[in-house]
Amino acid sequence: MLEPSGREIASYHDHLLEVGVRGLVLDFGGVLTDYGDDYTLDLPPLAAVAGRVRRRGVRTAILSNADGLWSPPDGWEELFDVVVTSGEVGCAKPDRRIYLLVAERLGLAPDACVFVDDLAVNVRGAAAAGMVGVHHRSVRSTLEELEVLLEVPLRG
């Protein structure tokens, strides 16, 4: 696989600034369940971020390969505009259709959405559907990446 050139990356970054990232889509298990190094928090850091950016007008969603009976923890309804589970819709990550569906439910084009998952195969699936993909490896690295993409300070 060819790596993009610096010029291609700069061009894509310019495109993101033009379009504006207006949607944040987060996986549940492995992302929204990750407390990082601080298990004393009331809310996992990326769930708190979802609430913070939602108040700034960014549309937010959970996209999970859970069955149709799963629902987010109590109190999270104010953090997310949309919840999509594979059990509910009949397809699963990394199928392109599920990313297009969550973007549609958010009322956004896929290229206006950032998708965060701890599994690289799902991040590649989102990118193939037109979303910006962030591979979650740690709370800190994901927050750093989202600060750049959403142009919002998220740490501290």
N, C-alpha and C positions, 0 to 999 in steps of 0.2 A: 504494500500500500504506500502510495506517495504521501509525503508530509507536505502540508501547505507551506508556501513560501511566506516570508515576512510581509511581502506586498499583499498577498491574498488575505493574510490574517488582519492586516491594517484595514483593508477594504471591507472585510466582514465586520470589524469593529465599528467602522464608520456607518455601515448599514444598520447596525443595532442602535446606534445613536439617533439615526434618522427615524427608524421605526419606533424606537422606545420600547423597552421591556415593560410590559404592563400586566404580566401574569406570572405568578410563582406557583409551580406545581411540585409538590413534595411527596415522596414515597413515605409510607408509615414506618414499617419495620426496618430498622437499620438507620433511618434518618430521623424521623420524628420521635423515635424511642431513645436516641443517643443523647445522654446528659453530659457528654464530654467528661471532664474531670470533676464536675461539681454535682454530686448526687443530692445536695441539700436544696436545690432549686425546686420551686413549686411546679414549674413548667419546663419541659425540655427546651433548650436554647432555640432550636429552629421553629418550634411551635410559637414561642414568644416573638420571633422574627416575623412569622406569618401575621400575627396580630398587629405588630408595629407597621409593617408595610401596607397591610390592608387599610389601616386608618389613614394612610397617605394616598389611597386611591388605587393601589395595586390589587388586582383580582387574585384570589388565592384558592388553591385546590389541594386535596389529598387524592393521589392516584395509587391504589393498592391492588395487588393480586389476591386480596382476601376474598373469601366467599361472600355471597350476597347477604348473609346474616350479620356480618361485621358492621360496626359503626364506631365512629371516633369516641374517645372518652367524653364523659359528661363535661359540659362547659366549653367544649371546643367549637361549638356551632358559631360563636362570635369571631372565631379566628379564620374560618374558611367559608368561602362562597359556595364551593362545590365539593362533593365527595363522590368519587367514582371508584367502584370496586369491580374487579373482573368477574366475580360471581354474579353481580347484578347485570352486567352488560354483555356477557357471553364471549369476551375475548380478553386476552391478558398481555401484559408487557412481555416481550418487546414488540408485539404486533402493532403495526403502524396505526391501525384503526382506533386503538384505545387512546393514543395521544391526540389524534384528530378530534375524537369525541370529547375529551376533557377540554380542549381548546374551544370547541364549539359551545360547550356548556358554560364556559367562562365568557363567551361572547367576543373572543379574540382570535386573530389569525395565529397559527402555530409559531410563526417567527417573532411574535410579540411575547412569547412565553419562555421562561426558564424552567427546566425540569431537573430535579435533584434526586439521585438514587445512589445507593451504595453498591449496586451491581453494574459493572461497566456495560454488559450486554443491554441493559435497559436504557442506559444513557445513550448508547449508540442507536437504539431504536427510536428514541425521542429526537435525536439529531437527524435521523433519516426522514422523520416526519416533518422536519422544519424547525423544531424547537432548538433552543440553546441548551446544551447538556452540561451538567456539572456532576462529576463523579465525587460523591461524598466519601472522604477517607477519614476526616476528623471534623469536629465542630469548628475548630479554628480555621482550617483551610477552606471549608465551605463558606463560612462567614466572610472571609477575605474575598473570595470569588464573588459572592453575592453583593458585597459592597460596591465592587467595580461595575457589575452588570446592572444593578438597580439604582446606582448613584445615590445611596443612602448609607449613612454611618450605622453600623450594626453591632460593633464590638464596644463593650464598656458602657 
